[in-house]
């Protein structure tokens, strides 16, 4: 496969013109789109190919109502009207699946019983996977609205009562509208944020 830079239109769709959406059209991604979205997001690299992220795609009215009590007031309207809200979570026992994901090495003893190491890898790599999800959604022509702003404790008690999965962040997904779209905020200049050593 020949590789080169994406064209300006693709760059704009993924990064430069992409926004965090607060309002949504009635159009919803169907199950085949959600499956494709996961397939793309799962392709990105994670530490030791651990793939600790777990995604709960909430697409129906009943699921949104279940989510409602866990959302902070400032995020409630945009989440209740989003056609899909994804709980981006991570599996605290991700290492149990590593024989499938990294068959050439036995990683289970590296992680088993080491809570700090598990938390560090799972949170970092699931955050990466959540970012891949955002870019995959944009690549498929969807809009996103990632956010914190929820009660992690009550959400986990409701959705993950066995305690194995932990919530990282939420991401609304659908086809955004310009209603309630804020002007794009500035970013740091290269000199403020970067060093070349």
KAWO-V280824 format. One record per helix or strand of 2 or more residues. SS is the DSSP state (2 for helix, 1 for strand). FROM is the first residue (numbers start at 1). TO is the last residue. If there is no record, write none. Layout:
SS;FROM;TO, SS;FROM;TO
This chain:
2;8;16, 2;31;41, 2;47;49, 1;53;58, 2;61;68, 2;73;81, 1;84;91, 2;94;101, 2;108;111, 2;115;139, 1;143;147, 2;152;159, 1;165;174, 2;190;193
